[in-house]
Amino acid sequence: MNRDQLRALVLEELTTIAPDIDTAHVDDRARLRDEYDLDSMDALNLLTALHQRLGVSIPESDYAGLHSLQALLDYLEPRLASG
């Protein structure tokens, strides 16, 4: 899976949780909780959905660093390549 495909998958999961997000205008560097009004449960649901869909373990200790779409992609991409 290349980065564009991974981005599309993450955005698909994100819009399941926050359907009002316009994926055509998502800023990859924006903090998801601030820019798109995600609360902690939304963030947890997103990470859980990504874990289930991709099979990538995301330990709780890594959650704080996964604050933007870019951070999620940077985190997931190498784990998918090595998996």
C-alpha positions in Angstrom: 0.0 0.0 0.0 1.5 3.3 -1.0 1.1 6.5 1.0 -1.7 7.9 -1.1 -3.7 4.7 -0.6 -3.0 4.8 3.1 -4.1 8.4 3.3 -7.3 7.5 1.6 -7.9 4.7 4.0 -7.2 6.8 7.1 -9.5 9.6 5.7 -12.2 7.0 5.1 -12.0 5.9 8.8 -11.9 9.5 9.9 -15.1 10.4 8.1 -16.8 7.4 9.6 -16.1 9.0 13.0 -16.5 12.6 11.9 -18.8 12.7 8.8 -18.8 16.5 8.5 -15.1 16.6 7.6 -14.5 17.6 3.9 -11.7 15.2 2.9 -10.9 17.3 -0.1 -9.7 20.1 2.2 -8.0 18.2 5.0 -4.7 19.8 6.1 -2.4 16.9 6.8 -0.5 18.8 9.4 -3.5 20.2 11.3 -4.1 18.8 14.8 -7.2 16.6 14.4 -8.6 17.3 17.8 -8.3 21.1 17.3 -9.0 21.6 13.6 -11.7 19.0 13.2 -13.2 19.0 16.8 -12.4 15.4 17.6 -12.7 14.5 21.3 -10.6 11.8 23.1 -13.2 9.1 22.3 -13.2 10.0 18.6 -9.4 9.8 18.6 -9.5 6.4 20.4 -12.2 5.1 18.0 -10.1 6.2 15.0 -7.0 4.5 16.3 -9.0 1.3 17.1 -10.5 1.3 13.6 -7.1 1.7 12.0 -5.7 -1.1 14.1 -8.6 -3.4 13.1 -8.5 -2.5 9.5 -4.7 -2.5 9.0 -3.6 -5.0 11.7 -1.1 -2.5 13.1 -0.7 -2.5 16.8 -0.8 1.0 18.2 0.3 1.0 21.9 -1.4 3.6 24.2 2.0 5.1 24.8 2.1 6.2 21.1 -1.3 7.9 21.1 -0.1 11.4 22.0 2.2 11.6 19.0 -0.6 10.7 16.6 -2.2 14.2 16.5 -2.4 14.8 12.8 -3.0 13.0 9.6 0.6 13.4 8.7 1.7 11.9 12.0 -0.6 9.0 11.5 0.7 8.3 8.1 4.3 8.7 9.2 3.6 6.2 12.0 1.6 3.7 10.0 3.6 3.6 6.8 6.8 1.9 8.0 4.8 -0.5 10.2 2.9 -1.7 7.2 6.0 -2.0 5.2 7.7 -4.1 7.8 4.6 -6.2 8.5 
